[in-house]
Amino acid sequence: MHKFRIPRLVIAAAVAILSACAIGCLCFFQVRVTDNNLSPQLQNGDRVMINRLTPLDRGQIVVYINPLSSSKFSYGLGKCLALAGDTLRLFMKDVTSNSHSKHNYAWHDIIVPSKNTPVKVTRWNKKLLSNALFSYEGANVCSKCDSVLVVNGIPKQEVVFSHDFVWVCARNSHTISDSRLFGFLPTDNILGNVSFISYSIQEGYSIPLSRIFKKLDD
């Protein structure tokens, strides 16, 4: 009885193909766009390829785990406007005022927290810092004092985080689900950036040829 031997070349080719598929699944995945919040770059119905390997940078459209959802498979898409250590200029309401008058809003510089770097607590960033400490650092916080955060029972005039954070925003969002609602987002929640549009399925199940393997416009 003769034993059937698989040629080494076939085995090597099979291993190479399986390895490539495994690496591809780890490094790239596809997400369906379900709104027009990033139009005209991305449209409802687009299937976009997400790259896990490219370093995060300002201006990139990224996919992230939505911190407002209990599901790890609830994703959001937004443009990364600021990285850890950057200074954001936000149009904010005076936290000491109960009036909704436009005169009680002003621009303020807010530093995006970076890992192991102290951030000074002010009345303008206090709520953002409090939310990040509670949501991602597991801290008990009280932000009722004027310019002090009480963290785990200890008053703090500056705080330190164990994560790097970013600020993400959807351009045309009417139902806000980005940093304007949940504040600073830890980089651990970023799954990758949009590399290109694989294809798009529009109304009537049409597939526009112009959106197949389309690069993103600036």
C-alpha positions as CSV (number, residue, x, y, z in Angstrom):
1,M,0.0,0.0,0.0
2,H,1.4,3.3,-1.0
3,K,1.2,6.4,1.2
4,F,0.0,9.6,-0.4
5,R,2.5,12.4,0.2
6,I,1.6,16.0,-0.2
7,P,4.4,17.9,-1.9
8,R,6.2,20.3,0.3
9,L,5.6,23.1,-2.2
10,V,1.8,22.6,-1.8
11,I,2.1,22.6,2.0
12,A,4.2,25.8,1.9
13,A,1.7,27.5,-0.4
14,A,-1.2,26.5,1.8
15,V,0.5,27.8,4.9
16,A,1.4,31.1,3.1
17,I,-2.2,31.6,2.0
18,L,-3.7,30.9,5.4
19,S,-1.1,33.2,7.0
20,A,-1.9,36.0,4.6
21,C,-5.6,35.6,5.3
22,A,-5.0,35.6,9.1
23,I,-2.8,38.7,8.9
24,G,-5.4,40.4,6.6
25,C,-8.2,39.7,9.1
26,L,-6.0,41.1,11.9
27,C,-4.8,44.2,10.0
28,F,-7.9,45.1,7.9
29,F,-11.6,44.9,8.2
30,Q,-14.6,46.4,6.5
31,V,-17.3,48.7,7.9
32,R,-20.6,49.8,6.4
33,V,-21.4,53.5,6.6
34,T,-25.0,54.0,7.8
35,D,-25.4,57.8,7.7
36,N,-24.2,60.9,5.8
37,N,-22.5,62.5,8.8
38,L,-19.1,62.6,6.9
39,S,-20.5,63.6,3.5
40,P,-19.3,64.2,0.9
41,Q,-16.3,62.0,1.7
42,L,-18.4,59.1,3.0
43,Q,-22.0,58.4,2.1
44,N,-24.7,56.2,3.5
45,G,-24.2,52.8,1.9
46,D,-20.4,53.0,1.5
47,R,-18.3,50.0,2.5
48,V,-15.0,51.2,3.8
49,M,-11.8,49.4,4.5
50,I,-10.3,50.0,7.9
51,N,-6.5,49.9,8.3
52,R,-5.3,48.9,11.8
53,L,-1.7,49.5,11.1
54,T,-1.4,53.1,10.0
55,P,-0.4,55.4,12.9
56,L,-3.2,57.7,14.1
57,D,-2.9,61.3,12.9
58,R,-4.9,64.5,12.8
59,G,-7.4,64.8,10.0
60,Q,-7.9,61.0,9.5
61,I,-11.3,59.5,9.5
62,V,-11.3,56.8,12.1
63,V,-13.6,54.1,13.3
64,Y,-14.0,53.8,17.1
65,I,-15.9,51.8,19.6
66,N,-18.8,54.0,20.7
67,P,-18.4,54.6,24.5
68,L,-22.1,55.4,24.8
69,S,-23.0,51.8,23.8
70,S,-22.7,48.7,26.0
71,S,-21.8,46.7,22.9
72,K,-18.2,46.3,21.8
73,F,-19.5,46.0,18.2
74,S,-21.2,49.5,18.2
75,Y,-18.9,51.6,16.0
76,G,-18.7,55.3,15.2
77,L,-17.0,57.1,12.4
78,G,-15.5,60.5,12.8
79,K,-12.5,62.8,11.9
80,C,-9.7,62.9,14.4
81,L,-9.4,66.6,15.1
82,A,-6.8,66.5,18.0
83,L,-4.3,64.1,19.4
84,A,-3.1,63.7,23.0
85,G,-1.3,66.8,24.1
86,D,-2.9,69.0,21.5
87,T,-4.7,72.2,22.5
88,L,-8.3,72.4,21.3
89,R,-10.3,75.7,21.0
90,L,-13.9,74.9,22.0
91,F,-16.9,77.2,22.0
92,M,-18.2,76.6,25.5
93,K,-21.0,77.8,27.8
94,D,-20.0,79.5,31.0
95,V,-20.4,76.8,33.6
96,T,-21.3,79.3,36.3
97,S,-24.3,80.6,34.4
98,N,-27.8,79.2,34.1
99,S,-28.6,81.5,31.2
100,H,-28.7,80.2,27.6
101,S,-27.8,83.6,26.2
102,K,-25.2,83.6,23.5
103,H,-23.3,86.1,25.5
104,N,-22.5,83.4,28.1
105,Y,-20.6,81.3,25.5
106,A,-16.9,81.9,24.7
107,W,-13.9,80.2,23.1
108,H,-11.6,78.4,25.5
109,D,-8.4,76.4,25.0
110,I,-8.6,72.8,26.3
111,I,-5.7,70.4,26.4
112,V,-6.4,66.9,25.3
113,P,-5.0,64.6,28.0
114,S,-1.9,62.5,27.3
115,K,-0.7,59.5,29.3
116,N,1.2,60.3,32.6
117,T,1.1,64.1,31.9
118,P,-0.5,66.3,34.5
119,V,-3.5,68.4,33.3
120,K,-4.5,71.5,35.3
121,V,-8.1,71.5,36.4
122,T,-10.1,74.6,35.4
123,R,-13.8,75.4,35.4
124,W,-13.7,75.0,31.6
125,N,-12.2,71.5,31.4
126,K,-13.5,70.2,34.7
127,K,-16.6,68.4,33.3
128,L,-14.6,66.8,30.4
129,L,-11.9,65.6,32.8
130,S,-14.5,64.3,35.3
131,N,-16.2,62.3,32.6
132,A,-12.9,60.8,31.3
133,L,-11.8,59.9,34.9
134,F,-15.1,58.2,35.7
135,S,-15.5,56.4,32.3
136,Y,-12.0,55.3,31.5
137,E,-10.0,55.4,34.8
138,G,-12.6,53.9,37.1
139,A,-12.4,56.9,39.5
140,N,-15.1,58.3,41.8
141,V,-15.3,62.0,41.0
142,C,-17.1,65.0,42.2
143,S,-17.0,68.1,40.1
144,K,-19.1,70.5,42.1
145,C,-16.3,72.6,43.5
146,D,-15.3,75.8,41.5
147,S,-12.0,74.7,40.1
148,V,-11.2,71.5,41.9
149,L,-12.0,67.9,41.1
150,V,-12.5,65.6,44.1
151,V,-11.1,62.3,42.9
152,N,-11.6,59.3,45.1
153,G,-12.2,61.7,48.0
154,I,-9.1,63.7,47.4
155,P,-9.3,67.3,46.0
156,K,-7.2,67.7,42.9
157,Q,-6.0,70.9,41.1
158,E,-4.4,68.7,38.4
159,V,-5.0,65.2,37.3
160,V,-3.0,62.4,35.6
161,F,-4.4,59.8,33.2
162,S,-3.1,56.3,32.3
163,H,-4.4,56.7,28.7
164,D,-3.8,58.9,25.7
165,F,-6.9,60.6,24.4
166,V,-8.1,62.1,21.1
167,W,-11.0,64.3,20.0
168,V,-13.2,63.0,17.2
169,C,-16.0,64.8,15.4
170,A,-18.5,64.0,12.6
171,R,-18.7,67.0,10.2
172,N,-22.5,67.0,9.5
173,S,-23.9,65.2,12.4
174,H,-27.4,66.1,13.5
175,T,-27.7,63.2,16.0
176,I,-24.4,63.9,17.8
177,S,-22.5,60.8,18.8
178,D,-18.9,62.0,18.9
179,S,-16.6,64.0,21.2
180,R,-19.1,66.8,21.4
181,L,-21.3,64.4,23.4
182,F,-19.0,62.0,25.1
183,G,-15.8,64.2,25.4
184,F,-12.3,62.8,25.2
185,L,-12.0,59.4,23.6
186,P,-9.1,57.0,24.7
187,T,-6.9,55.8,21.8
188,D,-7.7,52.2,23.0
189,N,-11.2,52.8,21.5
190,I,-9.8,53.6,18.1
191,L,-9.9,50.5,15.9
192,G,-8.2,52.0,12.8
193,N,-8.5,54.6,10.1
194,V,-10.5,54.5,6.8
195,S,-8.1,53.5,4.1
196,F,-10.5,53.7,1.1
197,I,-14.0,52.9,-0.1
198,S,-14.3,49.3,-1.2
199,Y,-17.7,49.8,-2.9
200,S,-21.0,51.4,-2.2
201,I,-24.6,50.1,-2.4
202,Q,-27.1,52.9,-2.9
203,E,-30.9,53.0,-3.1
204,G,-32.3,50.5,-5.5
205,Y,-29.2,48.3,-4.8
206,S,-27.2,50.2,-7.4
207,I,-23.4,50.0,-7.1
208,P,-21.8,53.2,-8.5
209,L,-18.6,52.4,-10.3
210,S,-17.1,55.8,-9.2
211,R,-17.1,54.6,-5.6
212,I,-15.4,51.2,-6.2
213,F,-11.9,51.3,-4.6
214,K,-12.2,55.1,-4.2
215,K,-9.6,57.0,-2.2
216,L,-10.9,59.6,0.2
217,D,-10.9,63.2,-0.9
218,D,-9.4,65.8,1.4
